[in-house]
Amino acid sequence: MNYYSAFIHIATDSTAVAAKIPASKGEAKTIPALEYELLTERPYFYTQEELLFEVHLRRSSVSEEERRARRDALWAEFFSRPHACLRASGLAKTHGWGIHFDGEGKIGLVAVESPEYERYAGSPNLQQVPAMRGKRLK
């Protein structure tokens, strides 16, 4: 499920001209807000699977004690069902963030207005992947 040496562009129907930090709704953090928080606190630390799993654990309020005691079981349970990849993330669909995967599959965010975005988007050394559109074609 992980990407390696790849770059996810913002969605073709995105109106973002600059990256923005995803907002939370009240006390609960949205999935894009959690993804943004994790990826900016620790750039190139998570693979796609690790990020999706960590977001799930945080949204499910799994305690640290339970994580340590049941990590393998929680992982197996989570990945027993299919999950959307980061092409479907609000970060790339609406918030103006490109998603870069290094050779080890570790993830970094890249603002659409940055020189790095242009460099990654034009790199022949990276698999170029579009984010999913926010709206269906008519």
C-alpha positions in Angstrom: 0.0 0.0 0.0 3.0 2.4 0.4 4.4 4.6 -2.4 8.2 4.8 -2.9 10.0 7.6 -4.8 6.7 9.2 -5.7 4.9 12.6 -5.6 1.1 13.1 -5.3 0.1 16.4 -7.0 -2.8 18.4 -5.7 -6.1 17.5 -7.3 -6.8 18.9 -10.8 -10.0 20.5 -9.6 -8.4 22.0 -6.5 -8.7 25.8 -6.3 -5.8 26.0 -3.8 -3.1 28.5 -4.9 -1.3 28.2 -1.6 -1.2 25.5 1.0 -3.4 26.0 4.1 -3.5 24.3 7.5 -6.6 22.1 7.8 -9.0 23.3 10.4 -10.4 21.1 13.2 -14.1 21.0 14.0 -14.6 21.8 17.6 -12.7 19.5 20.0 -12.3 16.7 17.4 -9.5 17.0 14.9 -10.4 16.2 11.3 -8.5 13.5 9.4 -6.6 16.1 7.3 -5.8 18.1 10.5 -4.3 14.9 12.1 -2.4 14.0 9.0 -1.0 17.6 8.7 -0.1 17.6 12.4 1.7 14.2 12.3 3.5 15.0 9.0 4.7 18.4 10.1 5.8 17.3 13.5 7.8 14.5 12.1 8.6 14.9 8.4 9.8 11.8 6.6 9.0 9.6 9.6 5.8 7.8 8.6 5.1 5.6 5.7 1.5 5.7 4.3 0.4 2.7 6.2 2.0 4.0 9.5 0.3 7.4 9.0 -3.2 5.9 8.3 -2.8 3.6 11.3 -1.7 6.4 13.6 -4.6 8.6 12.5 -7.0 5.7 13.2 -5.6 5.2 16.6 -5.8 8.9 17.5 -9.4 9.2 16.2 -10.3 6.0 18.1 -8.7 7.3 21.3 -6.7 4.1 21.8 -4.6 4.5 25.0 -0.8 4.2 24.9 -1.1 1.2 27.2 -3.4 -0.6 24.8 -1.2 0.4 21.9 1.8 -1.2 23.5 -0.1 -4.3 24.6 -2.1 -4.9 21.4 -0.2 -3.1 18.6 0.1 -6.1 16.2 -3.5 -7.1 16.8 -4.7 -3.5 16.3 -2.7 -3.3 13.1 -4.0 -6.6 11.7 -7.6 -5.5 12.6 -7.2 -2.1 10.9 -5.7 -3.5 7.7 -8.1 -6.4 7.5 -10.3 -3.9 5.6 -9.4 -1.8 2.6 -8.5 1.9 3.1 -8.1 4.8 0.8 -4.6 5.8 0.0 -3.3 9.4 0.4 -4.5 10.3 -3.1 -7.8 10.7 -1.4 -6.5 12.8 1.4 -8.0 16.3 1.9 -4.4 17.6 2.1 -4.0 17.0 -1.6 -7.6 17.3 -2.7 -8.5 20.7 -1.2 -5.8 22.1 1.1 -2.9 22.6 -1.4 -0.4 20.1 -0.2 1.6 17.9 -2.4 2.7 14.6 -0.8 6.3 13.4 -1.4 7.4 9.9 -0.7 11.2 9.3 -0.5 12.9 6.0 -1.5 12.0 4.4 1.8 8.3 5.4 1.5 8.6 8.1 4.2 6.3 11.1 3.7 6.8 14.8 3.6 4.4 17.6 2.8 5.1 20.1 0.1 3.2 23.4 -0.3 1.8 23.9 -3.8 3.3 27.5 -4.0 6.8 26.3 -3.1 9.8 25.8 -5.4 10.1 22.2 -4.0 6.6 21.5 -5.3 7.7 22.5 -8.8 10.9 20.5 -8.5 9.1 17.3 -7.3 6.2 17.7 -9.8 8.7 17.9 -12.7 11.1 15.2 -11.5 11.5 12.3 -13.9 13.0 10.3 -10.9 9.6 10.3 -9.1 6.4 8.5 -9.9 3.9 11.2 -10.6 0.5 10.5 -9.1 -2.5 12.8 -9.2 -4.7 13.3 -6.1 -8.2 12.2 -6.6 -10.6 14.8 -7.8 -12.9 16.4 -5.2 -15.9 16.2 -7.4 -17.0 13.7 -10.0 -16.9 14.6 -13.6 -20.3 15.2 -15.2 
